[in-house]
Amino acid sequence: MQPTKWLEEHDADLIRDLGKLVAVQSIAIDGEHQEEIDQSASVTCDLMREAGLSNVQILKTGQSNPYSYGEWLGAPGKPTVFLYAHHDVQPVKGFEDKWESPPWTLTERDGRLFGRGAADDKGAIVTQLGAVAAYLKTKGSLPVNVKMLVEGEEEVGSSNLQGFFVENKDRIMSDVIVVCDTGNVEVGLPCITYSLRGIVELKIEVTSASKPVHSGTAGGMLADPAIALNVILSRLYWDHKKLPVPGIYDKVRKLSPTEKRAFRKILPEDAKLRSDCGVLDGVDLALAKKSNAHEATWRLPSITVIVQAASSVSGKSNQVLPSALAYVSCRIVPDQEPEEVYEQIKAVLVKDPPWGVKVEVKPGGSVKWWMTDPTGPAFTAAQKALKKGFGVKPVPIGCGGSIGFVGPLAELLGGAPALLLGIEDPLSNAHSPNESLHAGDFRKLTASLTHLFDQLGDLPDGKVK
């Protein structure tokens, strides 16, 4: 039996496996679900064993959440493929009433699989293991060696991951990296991501007094730090122009003519963008003139206020508050330097404070951008595999998000090519209510991975770059 035929016959089993993972509330971000994080790592290990991986175990480094690890090394002389996914997920608290089906119960409707983590990133775990099982259950062996790591703290920044990689360098040493934690620009169109934006985060705190004062006593007399903060943040308003931050575009790598043509060829209509993102009627897309959605989100910097606070809603009171704070997140692109971007934005935020309030800006952390040349034997193998699995020629794309470990891991593994293959689509709602995975693309990606094992195993002398 061919591996792809096995996948067809065991489709219900793979959906069941995904349901097992979705059922575990492995929320890493709130620190209240450690038991569930441990459970999801354990369930992942069980699925690794069922697929046929060996040396399956839970690993940690320092105080990290658990990593699930398994391998199959029975193909001497063939390339070793490092498979990455993560088993932790985002919370649903505060948005439970927005879900049309229970978030922790995998529910299939309208051709999609709904549930928290279905797309980000538990679906990737099942597709990768499905491809492994399809070979081992039919052929008894794989055409490549496989090492698989499933992380438990991606949604909280992967602060321990690079240390884990360095500590376990010999264990994870591989020839090619495969990550299924990116997206496709539309359902049915397979994509290979070759660039990722980075992040520069800033914490800005505005202080005007040492204590809150009754607004009946001091309103109109004392400087309101919440208003001052918003005046400061309004300096970042770009209208439909470039970001008003001096120097921020100085090192931005220009798109090549080939990239411009490729991006425009797959550009969706504005109406689809608005619908996919839930934009309200009458609200403009904030694109700069002469820019388009792909250029803006893949290869240009952007600034977002990700949180703002002066008091709690439940604790509201008629007071002039003493302080207010916000976190500002800037997505950076090739060839920007995180430290320079931080200083450029900081200069805008601290200049001429309203009413002379005290403005303090501190770094909130950063992730470097990543970009690679999507050519060479490994990328050719991926293109052929995806075309076989989806029946459509794949396209190279950028990604507006960040996966901070990709660049450092590729470097640690001696320049191993990194294949970032899409599992999400514009309707997946990752991190949002009604997260879902397109069932057809789920099956096609799993089949594509079996073809990828074939293609990589057939490379002359196992050379992937």
C-alpha positions as semicolon CSV with decimal commas, in nm:
position;residue;x (nm);y (nm);z (nm)
1;M;0,000;0,000;0,000
2;Q;0,121;0,349;-0,082
3;P;0,158;0,595;0,208
4;T;-0,098;0,833;0,056
5;K;-0,351;0,548;0,035
6;W;-0,290;0,473;0,403
7;L;-0,365;0,836;0,482
8;E;-0,697;0,813;0,300
9;E;-0,796;0,499;0,489
10;H;-0,692;0,641;0,828
11;D;-0,832;0,992;0,783
12;A;-1,077;0,946;1,071
13;D;-0,792;0,833;1,296
14;L;-0,594;1,148;1,223
15;I;-0,897;1,366;1,295
16;R;-0,940;1,174;1,621
17;D;-0,575;1,240;1,709
18;L;-0,623;1,611;1,648
19;G;-0,931;1,600;1,868
20;K;-0,728;1,445;2,149
21;L;-0,481;1,732;2,135
22;V;-0,743;2,006;2,105
23;A;-0,924;1,869;2,410
24;V;-0,624;1,953;2,630
25;Q;-0,634;2,316;2,746
26;S;-0,260;2,367;2,711
27;I;-0,263;2,744;2,770
28;A;0,089;2,866;2,842
29;I;0,028;3,239;2,860
30;D;-0,157;3,272;3,193
31;G;0,056;3,044;3,413
32;E;-0,256;2,868;3,541
33;H;-0,254;2,556;3,323
34;Q;0,074;2,380;3,400
35;E;-0,105;2,050;3,452
36;E;-0,262;2,077;3,107
37;I;0,071;2,177;2,949
38;D;0,225;1,863;3,097
39;Q;-0,071;1,660;2,976
40;S;-0,047;1,788;2,618
41;A;0,323;1,698;2,610
42;S;0,233;1,349;2,730
43;V;-0,044;1,309;2,470
44;T;0,198;1,424;2,201
45;C;0,449;1,160;2,311
46;D;0,175;0,895;2,295
47;L;0,096;0,998;1,937
48;M;0,466;0,987;1,848
49;R;0,486;0,628;1,972
50;E;0,171;0,531;1,783
51;A;0,320;0,678;1,463
52;G;0,631;0,463;1,506
53;L;0,891;0,707;1,637
54;S;1,146;0,576;1,884
55;N;1,341;0,725;2,173
56;V;1,026;0,920;2,257
57;Q;1,062;1,130;2,572
58;I;0,973;1,452;2,745
59;L;1,265;1,692;2,772
60;K;1,319;2,017;2,960
61;T;1,585;2,277;3,006
62;G;1,596;2,480;3,326
63;Q;1,243;2,587;3,418
64;S;1,103;2,540;3,069
65;N;0,770;2,387;2,981
66;P;0,803;2,031;2,848
67;Y;0,927;1,950;2,500
68;S;0,809;1,627;2,335
69;Y;1,081;1,454;2,136
70;G;1,093;1,148;1,913
71;E;1,306;1,020;1,626
72;W;1,349;0,757;1,358
73;L;1,708;0,711;1,241
74;G;1,690;0,400;1,025
75;A;1,803;0,553;0,694
76;P;2,184;0,572;0,702
77;G;2,331;0,797;0,435
78;K;2,002;0,979;0,384
79;P;1,919;1,335;0,497
80;T;1,790;1,394;0,848
81;V;1,475;1,606;0,866
82;F;1,405;1,811;1,179
83;L;1,030;1,855;1,230
84;Y;0,913;2,137;1,458
85;A;0,568;2,216;1,602
86;H;0,430;2,343;1,933
87;H;0,161;2,205;2,162
88;D;0,080;2,514;2,369
89;V;-0,208;2,741;2,269
90;Q;-0,365;3,081;2,330
91;P;-0,640;3,130;2,591
92;V;-1,009;3,176;2,514
93;K;-1,098;3,363;2,834
94;G;-1,308;3,671;2,775
95;F;-1,428;3,558;2,433
96;E;-1,609;3,233;2,516
97;D;-1,942;3,370;2,391
98;K;-1,788;3,439;2,049
99;W;-1,724;3,070;1,982
100;E;-1,990;2,896;1,773
101;S;-1,884;2,557;1,910
102;P;-1,696;2,455;2,226
103;P;-1,332;2,569;2,185
104;W;-1,191;2,253;2,345
105;T;-1,398;2,011;2,137
106;L;-1,283;1,960;1,777
107;T;-1,590;2,028;1,566
108;E;-1,616;1,981;1,191
109;R;-1,853;2,200;0,993
110;D;-1,853;2,354;0,647
111;G;-1,532;2,171;0,559
112;R;-1,335;2,314;0,851
113;L;-1,208;2,176;1,182
114;F;-1,284;2,417;1,468
115;G;-1,111;2,425;1,805
116;R;-0,842;2,613;1,994
117;G;-0,505;2,504;1,860
118;A;-0,651;2,321;1,558
119;A;-0,453;2,550;1,327
120;D;-0,195;2,694;1,567
121;D;-0,026;2,455;1,601
122;K;-0,168;2,116;1,695
123;G;-0,273;2,050;1,338
124;A;0,095;2,057;1,244
125;I;0,174;1,789;1,502
126;V;-0,082;1,556;1,346
127;T;0,017;1,626;0,985
128;Q;0,382;1,556;1,059
129;L;0,309;1,239;1,253
130;G;0,052;1,133;0,994
131;A;0,319;1,147;0,724
132;V;0,561;0,950;0,941
133;A;0,299;0,686;1,022
134;A;0,191;0,656;0,659
135;Y;0,540;0,538;0,571
136;L;0,621;0,328;0,874
137;K;0,284;0,149;0,869
138;T;0,308;0,064;0,498
139;K;0,678;0,038;0,413
140;G;0,826;-0,031;0,755
141;S;1,079;0,246;0,703
142;L;1,119;0,608;0,596
143;P;1,326;0,736;0,300
144;V;1,484;0,991;0,536
145;N;1,579;1,013;0,901
146;V;1,343;1,212;1,122
147;K;1,388;1,404;1,445
148;M;1,076;1,571;1,581
149;L;1,048;1,832;1,854
150;V;0,719;1,973;1,982
151;E;0,762;2,280;2,203
152;G;0,543;2,378;2,499
153;E;0,598;2,753;2,528
154;E;0,589;2,905;2,181
155;E;0,291;3,124;2,268
156;V;0,488;3,288;2,550
157;G;0,794;3,373;2,344
158;S;1,004;3,053;2,340
159;S;1,244;3,210;2,590
160;N;1,412;2,875;2,662
161;L;1,416;2,733;2,310
162;Q;1,751;2,861;2,186
163;G;1,919;2,744;2,506
164;F;1,754;2,406;2,458
165;F;1,885;2,384;2,103
166;V;2,241;2,468;2,210
167;E;2,223;2,226;2,503
168;N;2,090;1,948;2,276
169;K;2,284;2,030;1,961
170;D;2,408;1,676;1,905
171;R;2,063;1,530;1,964
172;I;1,887;1,760;1,715
173;M;2,162;1,783;1,449
174;S;1,983;1,761;1,112
175;D;2,021;1,851;0,746
176;V;1,692;2,029;0,680
177;I;1,431;2,200;0,900
178;V;1,057;2,167;0,839
179;V;0,818;2,400;1,022
180;C;0,440;2,389;0,967
181;D;0,342;2,700;1,164
182;T;0,285;2,949;0,882
183;G;0,000;3,017;0,644
184;N;-0,121;2,992;0,288
185;V;-0,258;3,303;0,121
186;E;-0,576;3,118;0,028
187;V;-0,735;2,778;0,070
188;G;-0,595;2,523;-0,171
189;L;-0,285;2,725;-0,265
190;P;0,029;2,584;-0,098
191;C;0,288;2,839;0,007
192;I;0,651;2,830;0,112
193;T;0,743;3,117;0,344
194;Y;1,092;3,255;0,290
195;S;1,082;3,570;0,505
196;L;0,957;3,657;0,852
197;R;0,926;3,992;1,020
198;G;1,085;4,048;1,358
199;I;0,957;4,239;1,660
200;V;1,076;4,533;1,868
201;E;0,862;4,597;2,175
202;L;0,864;4,910;2,389
203;K;0,702;4,981;2,725
204;I;0,601;5,345;2,770
205;E;0,488;5,477;3,108
206;V;0,360;5,828;3,168
207;T;0,350;5,966;3,524
208;S;0,212;6,298;3,645
209;A;0,167;6,258;4,020
210;S;0,247;6,037;4,317
211;K;-0,114;5,943;4,390
212;P;-0,466;5,953;4,242
213;V;-0,670;6,262;4,321
214;H;-1,050;6,307;4,318
215;S;-1,145;6,453;3,979
216;G;-1,389;6,689;4,149
217;T;-1,096;6,839;4,337
218;A;-0,826;6,827;4,071
219;G;-0,997;6,771;3,735
220;G;-0,887;7,050;3,500
221;M;-0,593;7,135;3,723
222;L;-0,378;6,820;3,721
223;A;-0,226;6,670;3,408
224;D;-0,416;6,357;3,306
225;P;-0,150;6,093;3,225
226;A;-0,395;5,881;3,023
227;I;-0,469;6,174;2,793
228;A;-0,098;6,263;2,780
229;L;-0,018;5,904;2,686
230;N;-0,268;5,911;2,402
231;V;-0,130;6,240;2,275
232;I;0,211;6,076;2,266
233;L;0,082;5,762;2,097
234;S;-0,098;5,973;1,836
235;R;0,246;6,071;1,706
236;L;0,262;5,721;1,557
237;Y;-0,049;5,779;1,341
238;W;0,058;5,737;0,979
239;D;-0,268;5,819;0,798
240;H;-0,206;5,667;0,451
241;K;0,160;5,762;0,444
242;K;0,481;5,612;0,582
243;L;0,536;5,568;0,955
244;P;0,624;5,910;1,106
245;V;0,942;5,780;1,270
246;P;1,262;5,944;1,139
247;G;1,514;5,692;1,008
248;I;1,294;5,383;1,039
249;Y;1,302;5,311;0,663
250;D;1,674;5,381;0,614
251;K;1,778;5,015;0,617
252;V;1,461;4,850;0,485
253;R;1,556;4,611;0,207
254;K;1,379;4,697;-0,117
255;L;1,166;4,442;-0,293
256;S;1,314;4,301;-0,610
257;P;1,110;4,341;-0,931
258;T;1,049;3,965;-0,922
259;E;0,913;3,985;-0,569
260;K;0,687;4,278;-0,656
261;R;0,537;4,087;-0,948
262;A;0,495;3,769;-0,741
263;F;0,327;3,949;-0,451
264;R;0,083;4,134;-0,677
265;K;-0,005;3,817;-0,866
266;I;-0,148;3,657;-0,552
267;L;-0,291;3,975;-0,399
268;P;-0,654;3,934;-0,289
269;E;-0,921;4,193;-0,355
270;D;-0,971;4,461;-0,089
271;A;-1,318;4,325;-0,020
272;K;-1,173;3,983;0,066
273;L;-0,908;4,138;0,290
274;R;-1,174;4,335;0,472
275;S;-1,397;4,030;0,512
276;D;-1,116;3,801;0,627
277;C;-1,003;4,054;0,889
278;G;-1,354;4,151;1,001
279;V;-1,310;4,519;0,910
280;L;-1,622;4,723;0,987
281;D;-1,809;4,905;0,711
282;G;-1,676;5,255;0,662
283;V;-1,335;5,180;0,815
284;D;-1,042;5,225;0,575
285;L;-0,758;4,985;0,529
286;A;-0,463;5,182;0,667
287;L;-0,230;5,106;0,377
288;A;0,018;5,372;0,273
289;K;-0,032;5,505;-0,077
290;K;0,141;5,299;-0,349
291;S;0,165;5,004;-0,110
292;N;-0,040;4,685;-0,108
293;A;-0,135;4,438;0,163
294;H;0,143;4,187;0,093
295;E;0,416;4,449;0,073
296;A;0,286;4,618;0,388
297;T;0,256;4,305;0,601
298;W;0,549;4,104;0,469
299;R;0,827;4,350;0,391
300;L;0,754;4,685;0,555
301;P;0,775;4,781;0,924
302;S;0,452;4,838;1,116
303;I;0,362;4,974;1,458
304;T;0,079;4,854;1,682
305;V;-0,029;4,953;2,032
306;I;-0,088;4,608;2,180
307;V;-0,203;4,709;2,528
308;Q;-0,291;5,028;2,709
309;A;-0,395;5,082;3,070
310;A;-0,445;5,349;3,333
311;S;-0,686;5,169;3,564
312;S;-0,914;4,867;3,554
313;V;-1,270;4,887;3,428
314;S;-1,395;4,712;3,739
315;G;-1,209;4,963;3,955
316;K;-1,317;5,277;3,771
317;S;-1,350;5,584;3,988
318;N;-1,377;5,959;3,942
319;Q;-1,007;6,023;3,980
320;V;-0,725;6,192;3,800
321;L;-0,495;5,893;3,781
322;P;-0,123;5,925;3,857
323;S;0,009;5,714;3,568
324;A;-0,073;5,531;3,247
325;L;0,120;5,281;3,040
326;A;0,118;5,113;2,701
327;Y;0,314;4,854;2,511
328;V;0,405;4,935;2,153
329;S;0,504;4,657;1,914
330;C;0,696;4,726;1,594
331;R;0,731;4,457;1,330
332;I;1,072;4,490;1,165
333;V;1,194;4,366;0,827
334;P;1,522;4,296;0,646
335;D;1,772;4,471;0,703
336;Q;1,660;4,665;1,011
337;E;1,853;4,640;1,337
338;P;1,633;4,593;1,647
339;E;1,840;4,825;1,866
340;E;1,831;5,106;1,611
341;V;1,455;5,075;1,561
342;Y;1,403;5,084;1,938
343;E;1,597;5,410;1,966
344;Q;1,417;5,562;1,665
345;I;1,072;5,498;1,813
346;K;1,181;5,594;2,164
347;A;1,295;5,933;2,036
348;V;0,946;6,002;1,902
349;L;0,778;5,893;2,225
350;V;0,988;6,090;2,473
351;K;1,005;6,419;2,281
352;D;0,822;6,724;2,424
353;P;0,596;6,551;2,679
354;P;0,249;6,707;2,716
355;W;0,219;6,919;3,034
356;G;0,578;6,815;3,113
357;V;0,469;6,472;3,237
358;K;0,740;6,218;3,310
359;V;0,780;5,975;3,018
360;E;0,980;5,657;3,066
361;V;1,042;5,415;2,780
362;K;1,196;5,073;2,832
363;P;1,266;4,782;2,597
364;G;1,011;4,499;2,609
365;G;1,220;4,251;2,410
366;S;1,295;4,190;2,045
367;V;1,304;3,917;1,781
368;K;1,520;3,948;1,471
369;W;1,375;3,917;1,121
370;W;1,464;3,619;0,902
371;M;1,495;3,576;0,528
372;T;1,638;3,305;0,307
373;D;1,691;3,234;-0,062
374;P;1,408;2,993;-0,154
375;T;1,617;2,799;-0,404
376;G;1,837;2,490;-0,389
377;P;1,770;2,116;-0,363
378;A;1,560;2,125;-0,043
379;F;1,331;2,398;-0,176
380;T;1,297;2,223;-0,510
381;A;1,202;1,906;-0,321
382;A;0,940;2,103;-0,124
383;Q;0,796;2,258;-0,439
384;K;0,757;1,918;-0,605
385;A;0,607;1,765;-0,291
386;L;0,351;2,041;-0,243
387;K;0,249;2,028;-0,607
388;K;0,186;1,655;-0,573
389;G;-0,003;1,694;-0,248
390;F;-0,218;1,994;-0,344
391;G;-0,232;1,950;-0,721
392;V;-0,130;2,315;-0,759
393;K;0,210;2,476;-0,804
394;P;0,321;2,634;-0,472
395;V;0,415;3,000;-0,440
396;P;0,690;3,164;-0,235
397;I;0,560;3,422;0,013
398;G;0,658;3,638;0,306
399;C;0,501;3,636;0,651
400;G;0,416;3,933;0,869
401;G;0,463;3,734;1,189
402;S;0,774;3,615;1,369
403;I;0,921;3,273;1,442
404;G;1,232;3,376;1,626
405;F;1,410;3,043;1,642
406;V;1,428;2,974;1,267
407;G;1,736;3,183;1,187
408;P;1,941;3,084;1,494
409;L;1,850;2,716;1,454
410;A;1,946;2,713;1,086
411;E;2,278;2,871;1,180
412;L;2,333;2,625;1,467
413;L;2,273;2,335;1,227
414;G;2,541;2,459;0,990
415;G;2,320;2,656;0,754
416;A;2,048;2,392;0,720
417;P;1,771;2,506;0,483
418;A;1,445;2,588;0,662
419;L;1,120;2,493;0,489
420;L;0,824;2,685;0,632
421;L;0,510;2,523;0,495
422;G;0,163;2,669;0,539
423;I;-0,108;2,502;0,744
424;E;-0,327;2,806;0,816
425;D;-0,533;3,016;0,575
426;P;-0,700;3,361;0,600
427;L;-1,005;3,213;0,774
428;S;-0,813;3,016;1,038
429;N;-0,855;3,285;1,309
430;A;-0,544;3,180;1,496
431;H;-0,540;3,340;1,845
432;S;-0,904;3,441;1,795
433;P;-1,249;3,290;1,856
434;N;-1,354;3,014;1,616
435;E;-1,000;2,912;1,530
436;S;-1,013;2,652;1,257
437;L;-0,819;2,445;1,008
438;H;-0,939;2,376;0,656
439;A;-0,994;2,001;0,650
440;G;-0,898;1,966;0,285
441;D;-0,571;2,153;0,329
442;F;-0,501;1,950;0,644
443;R;-0,519;1,632;0,435
444;K;-0,324;1,780;0,144
445;L;-0,041;1,903;0,364
446;T;-0,012;1,562;0,531
447;A;0,011;1,398;0,189
448;S;0,264;1,662;0,081
449;L;0,490;1,572;0,372
450;T;0,499;1,209;0,261
451;H;0,603;1,332;-0,084
452;L;0,862;1,560;0,077
453;F;1,019;1,260;0,251
454;D;1,035;1,092;-0,089
455;Q;1,188;1,392;-0,263
456;L;1,449;1,455;0,004
457;G;1,539;1,086;0,019
458;D;1,601;1,086;-0,356
459;L;1,849;1,374;-0,353
460;P;2,188;1,273;-0,492
461;D;2,430;1,199;-0,209
462;G;2,169;1,337;0,030
463;K;2,274;1,695;-0,044
464;V;1,997;1,935;0,058
465;K;2,176;2,266;-0,008
